[in-house]
């Protein structure tokens, strides 16, 4: 059975506190020895054993249909896209978030949240890779669009607030009709093969990655990477988008090592599901 890798920072970047407790240091900033897997993250990051950790497994029989949940809306400026990079832990696209040029509104949110980055989690084979699990089903990959609430001043400030961050999660499943738009990201893989590689990535509207349906689940949770801050309103889209096995193989061709180091495939960068601990998962659909 595949094991999740550890020590990545695909969601919250260099924010938060590292193993030394120094502000601003994260797993990517240091080369200190760390616990061998997510099950021991709490030794350096106590929040990793908090009551609102992510991801979770969603059981549709226990979901609460909430008729008061409004639709969500995204308004993204293609000019906000800046770069695509391999940080040794994921493939990430970075956006300009200095003002409200690309925002998410509606759904369970109050106010506008600025798009900061998107990244993916995937497995070592097509039968797993997503972080959230739906009725026992694991998808090949999961894409996260990370937004933050500007009322908290900056991203670092948003990480400290329960309404600080909103993440739209999109499942990727293997299919015969892959979504053409995902090709734009995968075409850049050759330019960021190894850890530390970064390339320009401009004129990209990430809303083209959304499925047709806007149905969603929502719950309050955390980042799936240390320090695992519990500041996220999750919006998980019910309908997956399709990718081909060849496209997933291309994603798995990334290396988590640097250019002059032995190739070490970047795979299984997911965290296992965490205890729900009484949280209510709401759905915008029946």
PAZAPA-4460 file (N, C-alpha, C; in steps of 0.05 Angstrom, whole numbers, plus 32768, in hexadecimal, padded with zeros to 4 digits):
% residues 286
    n_x    n_y    n_z   ca_x   ca_y   ca_z    c_x    c_y    c_z   seq   type   mol
   8011   7FE8   8000   8000   8000   8000   8012   8019   8000     1      X     A
   800A   802D   7FF0   801A   8045   7FEE   8019   8054   8008     2      X     A
   8030   8060   800F   8033   8070   8026   8036   808D   801E     3      X     A
   802A   809F   802D   802C   80BC   8027   8048   80C6   802E     4      X     A
   8052   80D7   801D   806C   80E4   8023   8068   80F8   8039     5      X     A
   807E   8102   8044   807D   8115   805A   808F   812C   8055     6      X     A
   808B   8141   8064   809D   8157   8063   8098   816A   804C     7      X     A
   8080   816B   8040   807B   817D   802B   806B   8195   8035     8      X     A
   806A   81AA   8025   805C   81C2   802E   804B   81CE   8018     9      X     A
   803C   81BD   800A   802F   81C5   7FF2   8019   81D9   7FF6    10      X     A
   800D   81DB   800E   7FF7   81ED   8012   7FFF   8207   801E    11      X     A
   800D   8206   8035   8011   821E   8044   802E   8229   8041    12      X     A
   803D   821E   802E   8057   822A   8027   8069   822D   803E    13      X     A
   8078   8243   803F   808B   8248   8054   8080   8256   806D    14      X     A
   8066   8258   806E   8059   8265   8085   8058   8253   809D    15      X     A
   8052   825E   80B4   804F   824E   80CC   806A   824A   80DA    16      X     A
   806B   8235   80EA   8084   8230   80FA   808F   8215   80F3    17      X     A
   80A9   8213   80F1   80B6   81FA   80EB   80BC   81EA   8104    18      X     A
   80CC   81D6   8101   80D2   81C4   8117   80E1   81D3   812D    19      X     A
   80EF   81E8   8126   80FD   81F8   813A   80EB   820B   8148    20      X     A
   80D3   820F   813F   80C0   8222   814A   80C6   823E   8141    21      X     A
   80D8   8242   812D   80DE   825C   8124   80C9   8265   8110    22      X     A
   80BE   827E   8113   80AA   8287   8100   80B5   8287   80E4    23      X     A
   80A4   827F   80D1   80AB   8281   80B5   80BA   8268   80AB    24      X     A
   80C2   8256   80BC   80D1   823F   80B2   80BE   8227   80B0    25      X     A
   80C1   8218   809A   80B0   8202   8095   80C0   81EA   808D    26      X     A
   80B3   81D5   8085   80C0   81BC   807D   80D3   81C2   8065    27      X     A
   80CC   81D4   8054   80DC   81DA   803D   80F4   81EB   8043    28      X     A
   80F5   81F8   805B   810A   820A   8061   8122   81FD   806E    29      X     A
   811F   81E5   8078   8133   81D9   8089   813A   81BD   8080    30      X     A
   8151   81B3   8087   8159   8198   8081   815D   8188   809A    31      X     A
   814E   818E   80AE   8150   817F   80C8   8142   8165   80C6    32      X     A
   8149   8151   80D7   813B   8138   80D7   811E   813B   80E2    33      X     A
   810B   812F   80D4   80EF   8131   80DD   80E3   8116   80E1    34      X     A
   80CD   8114   80EF   80C0   80FB   80F2   80BA   80EE   80D7    35      X     A
   80B8   80D4   80D5   80B8   80C7   80BB   809D   80C8   80AC    36      X     A
   8088   80D2   80B8   806F   80D2   80A9   805A   80E3   80B7    37      X     A
   8044   80E7   80A9   802E   80F9   80B3   8024   80F0   80CE    38      X     A
   8026   80D6   80D4   801B   80CD   80EE   802C   80D8   8106    39      X     A
   8043   80E4   8100   8053   80EF   8116   8058   810D   8113    40      X     A
   804A   811A   8101   804D   8137   80FD   8047   8146   8117    41      X     A
   8035   813B   8127   802D   814A   813F   8044   814D   8153    42      X     A
   8059   813E   8150   8070   8140   8162   807E   815B   8160    43      X     A
   807D   8166   8147   8088   8181   8143   8073   8196   813E    44      X     A
   805B   818C   8136   8045   819E   8130   802C   8194   813F    45      X     A
   8027   819C   8157   8011   8191   8167   7FF6   8194   815A    46      X     A
   7FF3   81A9   814A   7FD9   81AD   813C   7FD1   8196   812A    47      X     A
   7FE5   8186   8122   7FE0   816F   8110   7FCE   815A   811E    48      X     A
   7FCA   815D   8138   7FB7   814B   8146   7FA0   815B   8150    49      X     A
   7F9A   8171   8143   7F83   8182   814B   7F68   8175   8145    50      X     A
   7F53   8183   814B   7F38   8179   8148   7F2C   817E   812C    51      X     A
   7F3B   818E   811C   7F2F   8196   8102   7F44   8191   80EC    52      X     A
   7F4F   817A   80EB   7F64   8174   80D8   7F59   8169   80BD    53      X     A
   7F69   816D   80A9   7F62   8165   808E   7F79   8155   8082    54      X     A
   7F73   8143   806F   7F59   813F   8062   7F48   812C   8073    55      X     A
   7F30   8127   806A   7F1E   8114   8077   7F11   8102   8062    56      X     A
   7F05   80EC   806C   7EF4   80DC   805A   7ED8   80E5   805E    57      X     A
   7ECB   80EA   8047   7EAF   80F3   8048   7E9C   80DB   8043    58      X     A
   7E8A   80D7   8056   7E76   80C2   8053   7E5C   80D0   804C    59      X     A
   7E53   80CB   8033   7E3B   80D9   8029   7E22   80D5   803A    60      X     A
   7E21   80BF   8049   7E0A   80B9   805A   7E0A   80CB   8072    61      X     A
   7E21   80D6   8079   7E22   80E7   8091   7E24   8105   808A    62      X     A
   7E23   810B   8071   7E25   8127   8068   7E0A   8135   806C    63      X     A
   7E0B   814E   8074   7DF3   815E   8079   7DED   8170   8061    64      X     A
   7DD7   816A   8054   7DCF   817C   803D   7DC5   8196   8048    65      X     A
   7DD2   81AC   8040   7DCC   81C7   804B   7DC0   81D8   8034    66      X     A
   7DA6   81DC   8036   7D99   81EC   8021   7DA1   8209   8022    67      X     A
   7DAD   8212   8038   7DB4   822E   803A   7DCF   8234   802D    68      X     A
   7DDD   821F   8024   7DF7   8224   8017   7DF4   8230   7FFB    69      X     A
   7DFE   8248   7FF7   7DFC   8254   7FDC   7E11   8249   7FC9    70      X     A
   7E0E   824F   7FAF   7E23   8247   7F9C   7E3D   8257   7FA2    71      X     A
   7E53   824C   7F9A   7E6D   825A   7F9B   7E74   8265   7F80    72      X     A
   7E84   827A   7F7F   7E8C   8287   7F66   7EA9   828D   7F67    73      X     A
   7EB7   8289   7F50   7ED3   8291   7F4E   7ED6   82A5   7F37    74      X     A
   7EE5   82B9   7F3C   7EEB   82CD   7F28   7F09   82D0   7F27    75      X     A
   7F16   82C4   7F13   7F33   82C3   7F11   7F3D   82D3   7EFA    76      X     A
   7F52   82E3   7EFF   7F5F   82F2   7EEA   7F76   82E1   7EDF    77      X     A
   7F75   82D9   7EC5   7F8B   82C9   7EBA   7FA6   82D6   7EBD    78      X     A
   7FA7   82F1   7EBE   7FC0   82FF   7EC1   7FCD   82FC   7EDC    79      X     A
   7FBE   82F0   7EEF   7FC9   82ED   7F0B   7FDC   82D6   7F0D    80      X     A
   7FDB   82C3   7EFA   7FED   82AC   7EFA   800A   82B5   7EF6    81      X     A
   801C   82AA   7F07   8038   82B4   7F06   804C   829E   7EFE    82      X     A
   804D   8289   7F0F   8061   8275   7F0A   8057   8259   7F11    83      X     A
   8064   8244   7F07   805F   8229   7F0E   807A   821E   7F19    84      X     A
   8078   820E   7F2E   8091   8205   7F3B   808F   81E8   7F46    85      X     A
   80A6   81DC   7F49   80A8   81C2   7F57   80B8   81C8   7F70    86      X     A
   80AB   81C6   7F87   80B9   81CB   7FA0   80C2   81B1   7FAE    87      X     A
   80C2   819B   7F9F   80CA   8182   7FAA   80B4   8173   7FB8    88      X     A
   809C   8180   7FBA   8086   8175   7FC9   806C   8175   7FB8    89      X     A
   806B   8187   7FA4   8054   8188   7F93   805A   8199   7F7B    90      X     A
   8047   819A   7F68   8048   81AD   7F52   8035   81C3   7F59    91      X     A
   803F   81DC   7F5A   8030   81F3   7F63   802F   8209   7F4F    92      X     A
   8018   8215   7F4B   8015   822D   7F3B   800F   8245   7F4E    93      X     A
   801F   825A   7F4B   801D   8271   7F5D   800F   8289   7F4F    94      X     A
   7FFE   8296   7F5E   7FEF   82AD   7F53   7FF5   82C7   7F63    95      X     A
   7FF2   82DD   7F56   7FF5   82F7   7F63   7FDC   82FB   7F75    96      X     A
   7FE1   82FE   7F8F   7FCB   8302   7FA2   7FCE   831C   7FB1    97      X     A
   7FDA   8330   7FA5   7FDE   834A   7FB3   7FC4   835A   7FB4    98      X     A
   7FB1   8354   7FA3   7F97   8361   7FA5   7F82   834E   7F9A    99      X     A
   7F68   8356   7F9A   7F52   8344   7F94   7F4F   8341   7F76   100      X     A
   7F63   8336   7F68   7F60   8332   7F4B   7F56   8316   7F45   101      X     A
   7F5A   8303   7F56   7F50   82E8   7F52   7F44   82DF   7F6D   102      X     A
   7F29   82DD   7F6E   7F1C   82D8   7F87   7F07   82C2   7F86   103      X     A
   7F01   82B6   7F9D   7EEC   82A3   7FA1   7ED8   82AE   7FB4   104      X     A
   7EBE   82AB   7FAD   7EA9   82B6   7FBE   7E92   82A2   7FC0   105      X     A
   7E80   82A7   7FD3   7E68   8297   7FD5   7E6C   827C   7FE3   106      X     A
   7E5A   826A   7FDE   7E5B   8250   7FEC   7E59   8255   800A   107      X     A
   7E6A   8248   801A   7E6A   824C   8037   7E7B   8264   8040   108      X     A
   7E85   8273   802D   7E98   8289   8034   7E89   82A3   8038   109      X     A
   7E96   82B5   8048   7E8D   82D0   804B   7EA2   82E2   8040   110      X     A
   7E9C   82F1   802C   7EB0   8302   801F   7EC0   82F4   800A   111      X     A
   7ED3   8303   7FFE   7EE4   82F9   7FE9   7EFE   82EE   7FF4   112      X     A
   7F07   82D8   7FE9   7F21   82CC   7FEF   7F33   82CC   7FD7   113      X     A
   7F4C   82D5   7FDB   7F5F   82D7   7FC4   7F6D   82BD   7FBE   114      X     A
   7F6E   82B7   7FA4   7F7D   82A0   7F9B   7F9B   82A4   7F9E   115      X     A
   7FA8   8291   7FAC   7FC5   8293   7FB1   7FD5   827F   7FA0   116      X     A
   7FCC   8266   7FA0   7FDA   8252   7F91   7FC8   823A   7F8D   117      X     A
   7FD0   8228   7F7A   7FC3   820E   7F77   7FD9   81F9   7F76   118      X     A
   7FD3   81E1   7F7F   7FE6   81CC   7F7E   7FD7   81B1   7F7D   119      X     A
   7FE6   819C   7F7B   7FD9   8181   7F78   7FE6   816E   7F8C   120      X     A
   7FD5   8159   7F93   7FDE   8142   7FA2   7FD8   812A   7F91   121      X     A
   7FEB   8117   7F8F   7FE6   80FF   7F7E   7FF5   80E7   7F89   122      X     A
   7FEF   80D0   7F7E   7FFA   80B7   7F88   800F   80AC   7F76   123      X     A
   8019   8094   7F7E   802D   8086   7F6E   8020   8075   7F58   124      X     A
   8006   8072   7F59   7FF7   8064   7F44   7FDB   8071   7F42   125      X     A
   7FCD   8069   7F2D   7FB3   8076   7F27   7F9D   8071   7F3B   126      X     A
   7FA1   805D   7F4D   7F8A   8055   7F5E   7F8A   8064   7F78   127      X     A
   7F9B   8077   7F7C   7F9B   8088   7F95   7FAB   80A1   7F90   128      X     A
   7FA8   80B4   7FA2   7FB6   80CD   7F9F   7FA7   80E5   7FAB   129      X     A
   7F8D   80E3   7FAB   7F7D   80F9   7FB8   7F81   80F8   7FD6   130      X     A
   7F7D   810F   7FE2   7F7F   8111   7FFF   7F64   810B   800C   131      X     A
   7F4F   8118   8003   7F34   8112   800D   7F2A   80F8   8000   132      X     A
   7F1B   80E9   800F   7F10   80D0   8005   7EF1   80D2   8007   133      X     A
   7EE4   80CA   7FF1   7EC6   80CC   7FF0   7EBA   80B0   7FF0   134      X     A
   7EAC   80A9   8006   7EA0   808E   8008   7EB3   8078   8001   135      X     A
   7ECC   807A   800B   7EE0   8066   8006   7EEF   8068   7FEB   136      X     A
   7EE7   807B   7FDB   7EF3   807F   7FC0   7F0A   8092   7FC2   137      X     A
   7F21   8089   7FB8   7F39   809A   7FB5   7F3C   80A1   7F97   138      X     A
   7F41   80BA   7F91   7F46   80C2   7F76   7F63   80C2   7F70   139      X     A
   7F6A   80C5   7F56   7F86   80C5   7F4E   7F96   80DD   7F57   140      X     A
   7F88   80F3   7F5B   7F95   810C   7F64   7F80   811F   7F6F   141      X     A
   7F8A   8134   7F7C   7F78   8148   7F87   7F86   8163   7F83   142      X     A
   7F78   8176   7F77   7F82   8191   7F72   7F77   81A4   7F87   143      X     A
   7F88   81B4   7F92   7F80   81C8   7FA7   7F85   81E4   7F9D   144      X     A
   7F70   81F5   7F9D   7F73   8211   7F98   7F71   8220   7FB2   145      X     A
   7F87   822C   7FBA   7F89   8238   7FD5   7F84   8256   7FD4   146      X     A
   7F70   825F   7FE4   7F69   827C   7FE5   7F6B   8285   8002   147      X     A
   7F6F   829F   8006   7F70   82A9   8022   7F5F   82C2   8025   148      X     A
   7F58   82C7   803E   7F45   82DD   8044   7F55   82F7   8049   149      X     A
   7F53   830B   8037   7F63   8323   803A   7F5C   8334   8052   150      X     A
   7F46   832E   8060   7F3F   833E   8077   7F53   833A   808E   151      X     A
   7F64   8325   808B   7F78   831F   80A0   7F93   832A   8099   152      X     A
   7F94   833B   8085   7FAC   834A   807F   7FBF   833D   806B   153      X     A
   7FC7   8325   8070   7FD9   8316   805E   7FD5   82F8   8063   154      X     A
   7FE2   82E8   8052   7FDE   82CB   8054   7FE7   82C0   806F   155      X     A
   7FFD   82CA   8079   8006   82C1   8093   7FF2   82C6   80A9   156      X     A
   7FE5   82DD   80A8   7FD0   82E4   80BB   7FB8   82D2   80B8   157      X     A
   7FB1   82CC   809E   7F9A   82BB   8099   7F9D   829F   80A4   158      X     A
   7FB6   8295   80A5   7FBB   827A   80AF   7FB3   8278   80CD   159      X     A
   7FB1   828E   80DB   7FAC   828D   80F8   7F8E   8290   80FE   160      X     A
   7F7D   8292   80E9   7F60   8297   80ED   7F4F   8280   80E3   161      X     A
   7F3A   827A   80F0   7F29   8263   80E8   7F1C   8268   80CC   162      X     A
   7F18   8281   80C4   7F0D   8287   80AA   7F23   8292   8098   163      X     A
   7F3C   828B   809C   7F52   8297   808E   7F56   828D   8072   164      X     A
   7F4F   8274   806C   7F56   8267   8052   7F3F   8258   8048   165      X     A
   7F3C   8258   802E   7F28   8247   8020   7F36   8237   800A   166      X     A
   7F31   821D   800A   7F3E   820C   7FF5   7F28   81FE   7FE6   167      X     A
   7F29   8201   7FCB   7F18   81F2   7FB9   7F27   81D9   7FB1   168      X     A
   7F1B   81C2   7FB7   7F27   81A8   7FB0   7F19   819C   7F99   169      X     A
   7F29   8193   7F85   7F1E   8186   7F6D   7F2B   816B   7F6A   170      X     A
   7F1B   8156   7F67   7F25   813B   7F64   7F2B   8136   7F46   171      X     A
   7F41   8127   7F42   7F48   811F   7F27   7F45   8101   7F25   172      X     A
   7F35   80F8   7F12   7F32   80DB   7F0F   7F3B   80D3   7EF3   173      X     A
   7F43   80B9   7EF0   7F4C   80AF   7ED7   7F34   80AB   7EC5   174      X     A
   7F36   80B5   7EAC   7F1F   80B2   7E9A   7F29   80B4   7E7D   175      X     A
   7F15   80AF   7E6B   7F1B   80AF   7E4E   7F18   80CB   7E41   176      X     A
   7F0D   80DE   7E51   7F09   80F9   7E46   7F16   810D   7E59   177      X     A
   7F31   810D   7E5A   7F3F   811F   7E6C   7F39   813C   7E66   178      X     A
   7F37   814C   7E7A   7F31   8168   7E77   7F49   8176   7E69   179      X     A
   7F44   8182   7E52   7F5A   818D   7E42   7F6A   81A2   7E51   180      X     A
   7F5C   81B1   7E62   7F69   81C8   7E70   7F80   81C0   7E82   181      X     A
   7F7F   81A7   7E8D   7F94   819E   7E9F   7FAF   819C   7E90   182      X     A
   7FAD   819A   7E76   7FC6   8198   7E66   7FD8   81B0   7E69   183      X     A
   7FCC   81C7   7E6E   7FDC   81DF   7E70   7FF0   81DD   7E87   184      X     A
   7FE8   81D1   7E9D   7FFA   81CC   7EB3   800E   81B6   7EAD   185      X     A
   8005   81A0   7EA2   8016   818A   7E9C   802B   818F   7E87   186      X     A
   8025   81A2   7E75   8038   81A9   7E60   8051   81B6   7E6B   187      X     A
   804F   81C0   7E84   8066   81CD   7E90   8077   81BB   7EA1   188      X     A
   806E   81A1   7EA3   807D   818E   7EB4   809A   818C   7EAD   189      X     A
   80A0   818C   7E93   80BC   8189   7E8A   80CD   81A0   7E93   190      X     A
   80C1   81B7   7E98   80D0   81CF   7EA1   80D5   81CF   7EBF   191      X     A
   80C8   81BE   7ECD   80CB   81BE   7EEB   80D0   81A2   7EF5   192      X     A
   80DF   8192   7EE6   80E3   8176   7EEC   80EE   8171   7F08   193      X     A
   8100   8182   7F11   810E   817D   7F2A   8108   8193   7F3F   194      X     A
   810C   818C   7F58   8107   819E   7F6F   8115   81B8   7F6B   195      X     A
   8107   81CE   7F70   8112   81E8   7F6E   810E   81F5   7F53   196      X     A
   8105   81E6   7F3F   8100   81F2   7F24   80E7   8202   7F24   197      X     A
   80E8   8219   7F17   80D1   822B   7F15   80D0   8237   7EF9   198      X     A
   80B9   823A   7EEE   80B6   8245   7ED3   809F   8258   7ED1   199      X     A
   80A0   826C   7EBF   8089   827E   7EBC   8070   826F   7EB4   200      X     A
   805A   8278   7EBF   8040   826B   7EBA   802B   8281   7EBA   201      X     A
   8026   828C   7EA2   8016   82A4   7EA1   7FFD   82A0   7E8F   202      X     A
   7FEA   82B3   7E92   7FD2   82B3   7E82   7FC3   8298   7E85   203      X     A
   7FBD   8292   7E9E   7FAF   8279   7EA4   7F98   827E   7EB7   204      X     A
   7F80   8276   7EAF   7F68   8279   7EBF   7F61   825E   7ECC   205      X     A
   7F67   825A   7EE5   7F63   8240   7EF2   7F46   8237   7EF3   206      X     A
   7F33   8249   7EEE   7F17   8241   7EEF   7F10   822D   7ED8   207      X     A
   7F22   822B   7EC4   7F1D   8217   7EAF   7F20   81FB   7EB9   208      X     A
   7F2B   81F8   7ED1   7F2F   81DD   7EDD   7F16   81D4   7EEC   209      X     A
   7F03   81E5   7EF1   7EEB   81DD   7EFF   7EDA   81CA   7EEF   210      X     A
   7ECD   81B7   7EFC   7EBA   81A6   7EEE   7EA1   81B6   7EE8   211      X     A
   7E8F   81A9   7ED9   7E76   81B7   7ED2   7E64   81BC   7EEA   212      X     A
   7E63   81A8   7EFB   7E52   81AA   7F13   7E5F   81BB   7F28   213      X     A
   7E4F   81CB   7F36   7E59   81DC   7F4C   7E51   81D0   7F67   214      X     A
   7E47   81B7   7F67   7E40   81AA   7F81   7E58   81A6   7F92   215      X     A
   7E55   81AA   7FAC   7E6D   81A8   7FBD   7E66   819E   7FD9   216      X     A
   7E7A   8193   7FE6   7E7A   818E   8003   7E8A   81A4   8011   217      X     A
   7E84   81AA   8029   7E94   81BE   8038   7E96   81B6   8055   218      X     A
   7EAE   81BB   8060   7EB2   81B7   807D   7ECA   81C8   8085   219      X     A
   7ECE   81CB   809F   7EE4   81DA   80AA   7EFB   81C7   80B0   220      X     A
   7F13   81CD   80A6   7F29   81BB   80AA   7F44   81CA   80AA   221      X     A
   7F58   81BC   80A1   7F73   81C6   80A3   7F83   81C3   8089   222      X     A
   7F9B   81CE   8089   7FAE   81C7   8075   7FB6   81AA   8079   223      X     A
   7FBD   819D   8063   7FC5   8181   8064   7FE3   817E   8066   224      X     A
   7FF1   8194   806C   800E   8194   806F   8015   81A3   8088   225      X     A
   802B   819D   8095   8033   81AB   80AD   8036   81C9   80A7   226      X     A
   802F   81DA   80BA   8026   81D4   80D6   8009   81CC   80D9   227      X     A
   7FFA   81C7   80C3   7FDF   81BD   80C4   7FCC   81D0   80D2   228      X     A
   7FCE   81EA   80CB   7FBD   81FE   80D8   7F9F   81F9   80D1   229      X     A
   7F8E   81FC   80E6   7F72   81F7   80E3   7F63   8211   80DB   230      X     A
   7F68   821A   80C3   7F5E   8234   80BA   7F4F   8232   80A0   231      X     A
   7F48   821A   8097   7F3D   8216   807C   7F20   8210   807B   232      X     A
   7F12   821E   806A   7EF7   8216   8061   7EFB   8207   8047   233      X     A
   7EF5   81ED   8048   7EF8   81DD   8031   7EDF   81DE   801F   234      X     A
   7EE3   81E0   8005   7ECD   81DD   7FF2   7ED6   81C7   7FDE   235      X     A
   7ECC   81AF   7FE3   7ED3   8198   7FD3   7EBE   8193   7FBD   236      X     A
   7EC7   8194   7FA4   7EB4   8192   7F8E   7EAC   8174   7F8A   237      X     A
   7E92   8170   7F87   7E87   8155   7F85   7E90   8147   7F6B   238      X     A
   7E90   8156   7F55   7E96   814A   7F3B   7EB4   814B   7F35   239      X     A
   7EC1   8134   7F31   7EDD   8134   7F2A   7EE2   813D   7F0D   240      X     A
   7EFA   8145   7F06   7F02   8148   7EEA   7F12   8131   7EE2   241      X     A
   7F14   812C   7EC8   7F22   8114   7EBF   7F3F   811A   7EB5   242      X     A
   7F51   8107   7EBB   7F6C   8108   7EB0   7F71   80EC   7EA4   243      X     A
   7F85   80EB   7E93   7F8D   80D1   7E88   7FA4   80C5   7E98   244      X     A
   7FA8   80AB   7E95   7FBE   809E   7EA3   7FD9   80AA   7E9A   245      X     A
   7FDA   80B1   7E80   7FF3   80BD   7E76   7FF8   80D8   7E83   246      X     A
   7FE3   80E7   7E88   7FE7   8101   7E95   7FF0   80FE   7EB2   247      X     A
   7FE5   80EA   7EC0   7FEE   80E5   7EDB   800B   80DB   7EDB   248      X     A
   8012   80CB   7EC8   802E   80C2   7EC6   8041   80DA   7EC2   249      X     A
   8038   80EE   7EB4   8049   8105   7EB0   804C   8115   7ECA   250      X     A
   8037   8116   7ED9   8039   8124   7EF3   804C   8115   7F05   251      X     A
   804C   80FA   7F04   805D   80EA   7F15   807A   80EA   7F0B   252      X     A
   807F   80F6   7EF4   809B   80F8   7EEA   80AB   810E   7EF8   253      X     A
   809D   811F   7F08   80AB   8133   7F18   80BE   8125   7F2C   254      X     A
   80D3   8133   7F33   80E5   8128   7F48   80E5   813A   7F60   255      X     A
   80E6   812E   7F78   80E8   813D   7F90   8104   8144   7F98   256      X     A
   8117   813C   7F87   8133   8143   7F8B   813B   8159   7F78   257      X     A
   8152   8166   7F7E   815C   817B   7F6D   8169   8172   7F53   258      X     A
   8171   8185   7F43   817A   817F   7F28   8192   816C   7F26   259      X     A
   81A5   816F   7F38   81BD   815E   7F37   81BC   8148   7F4B   260      X     A
   81A4   8140   7F54   81A1   812A   7F67   8193   8113   7F59   261      X     A
   8195   80FB   7F64   8187   80E4   7F58   8169   80E9   7F56   262      X     A
   815D   80E0   7F40   8140   80E3   7F3C   8131   80D5   7F52   263      X     A
   811F   80E2   7F5F   810E   80D7   7F74   80F1   80DF   7F6F   264      X     A
   80E1   80CD   7F63   80C7   80D5   7F5A   80B6   80E2   7F6F   265      X     A
   80AA   80F8   7F68   8098   8107   7F7A   807C   80FB   7F78   266      X     A
   8076   80E9   7F8A   805C   80DB   7F8B   8053   80D9   7FA8   267      X     A
   8039   80D2   7FAB   802D   80CD   7FC5   8031   80E4   7FD8   268      X     A
   802C   80FC   7FCE   802E   8114   7FDF   8013   811C   7FEB   269      X     A
   8006   8107   7FF7   7FEC   810B   8003   7FEE   8104   8021   270      X     A
   7FDC   8110   8030   7FD9   8109   804C   7FC1   80F6   8050   271      X     A
   7FC3   80E2   8060   7FAC   80D0   8064   7F95   80DF   8072   272      X     A
   7F7C   80D5   806E   7F65   80E1   807B   7F68   80E2   809A   273      X     A
   7F5E   80F8   80A5   7F60   80FD   80C2   7F45   80F8   80CF   274      X     A
   7F44   80F5   80E9   7F2A   80F1   80F7   7F18   8109   80F3   275      X     A
   7EFE   8103   80EF   7EEB   8119   80EB   7EE5   8127   8105   276      X     A
   7EE5   8118   811B   7EE1   8123   8136   7EC8   8135   8138   277      X     A
   7EB1   812A   812F   7E98   8137   8133   7E91   814E   8120   278      X     A
   7EA3   8154   810E   7E9D   816B   80FC   7E86   8164   80E9   279      X     A
   7E78   8179   80E2   7E62   8176   80CF   7E6C   817C   80B3   280      X     A
   7E67   816A   80A0   7E6D   816F   8084   7E53   8176   8077   281      X     A
   7E51   818E   806B   7E39   8196   805D   7E3B   8193   803F   282      X     A
   7E25   818F   8032   7E24   818C   8015   7E10   81A0   8009   283      X     A
   7E17   81AB   7FF2   7E05   81BD   7FE4   7DF1   81AE   7FD3   284      X     A
   7DF2   8194   7FD4   7DE1   8183   7FC3   7DD6   816C   7FD3   285      X     A
   7DC1   815E   7FC8   7DB7   8146   7FD5   7DC3   812E   7FC8   286      X     A
***
